Amino acid sequence: MQENKLALFEEKEIRRKWHNEDWYFSVEDVVQALTDSTDVKQYIKKLKTRDKELNNNWGTICTLVEMIAKDGKKRKIRTANTKGILRIIQSIPSPKAEPFKLWLAQVGSERLDEIVNPELAINRAKET
């Protein structure tokens, strides 16, 4: 298992760790980076009350993973894999989250187009 890694989003650190064959990101770090909330734990609580479906699936979306906490000690941190983080971002009503939402919409639209016209997927694969 790989050690903790930091990703940067607009110069804000996002803790992540390779776990169970996937990258897991600190939910608090992502929400903090996208909202600049002064109390990120309260923000997450409100986010879950506003989005009942997110709240109902919170235990499935989020996983406790041991990481280096902000105080420098190893602790179990609430994390989500890429799919889970993108689901959480969908629920954040913040201007900083909009570029991610637009990107998700674009990628979704492209994949639907590829289902209708598989040649588009072949061309995309060749380009990458």
N, C-alpha and C positions, 0 to 999 in steps of 0.2 A: 504494500500500500504506500502511496506517495505521501510525502509530508504536505503540510499546509502550503498553499500558494496564494498569492494575492493577485487579484485582478484589479485594474483601475477603471473607473468610470468617472469622467470629468474630474480627475485628480482625487477621487474618493476611493479608499481601499475597500475591496469586497473580498472577504475571506472565502476560500474555496478549498475543497479537498477531493481527491480521487477516492471514491468509495463505491463498492459493489459495481465496478465496471462503468462508472459514470462520474461526472463532476457534480459535486454538491456545493451550493452557494449558501452563505449565511443569509437567512431571510431578513434579519434586522439590518444588515449592511446594505442590502439591495433597497429595502424600503427607505432607509435613511438617505441613501444617495439620490433617490427619486423624489423625495418629499422635503428634505431639510427639516423634518419634524424635530422639535425640541424634546419630545418624549416618544420615541419610536415604539416602545411597548404599548403605550396607550393608543397610538395611531393604528397599530396592527389590530388591537381589540376592536376599535371602531370600524376598521375595514371589514373585519369578520362579521360584525353586526349588520353592516350595510349590505353585504353580499352573503345571503343565506346559503347559497350553493357552495361557495368557498368555505364557509364555516362548517357545513356538513361534511366536507371532504378534507378538512384541515389535517386530520391524522393520516390520511393517505398521501396527501401532497407533501407534507413536511416529515422529515426524519431527523432524529437526534443523532448527530455525528460528533465525535470527539475532535476538537480543534483547539488551537491556542486562542483563548479568550482575550478580550481587550486588556485585561489586567496581567496578561502574560502567562497565565496558568492554563493547563489543559482542562477543558470542561466540555460537557455535551452541549452543543450549540444546535438550535433549531435551524435546519437547512432544507433545501429543496433542490432537486435536480433541475436540469434546464427546462424541461416541460413544466414542472411545478412552478419554477420562478416565472416563466412566461404567463402562467395562469394567474399568479399573484399580481403581476404587473398589469394585467388586463383590468384588475379591480381598483387600481390606484388612480384617483381623479386628480392628477397633477400634470401640469404642462411638461414637466421633464419626462413623464412616461409616454407622452404622445408620439415621439419618434419611434419608440419600440412598438407601440400599437399600430402605427402606420406600416412599419416594417413587417409585422405579423400579418397584416391585411394583404400586403403586397405578395409575400411568400405564399400565403393561402390561395390567393387568386392565381398565382403562377402554377401552383400544384394542381388546382382544379382544371386549368387550361391544359395541363399535361395529361390529365386523365382523359379529356375529350380528344386531345391530339398527342399521342405518345411520341411523335417525332420531335415535339418540343423538348421532351425530357432527354431524348437522345442527343439533341443539339446542345442542351445545357451540360450534359455529361462530357461531351467532347470539349467544350469551352473550358471546363475546369480540369 
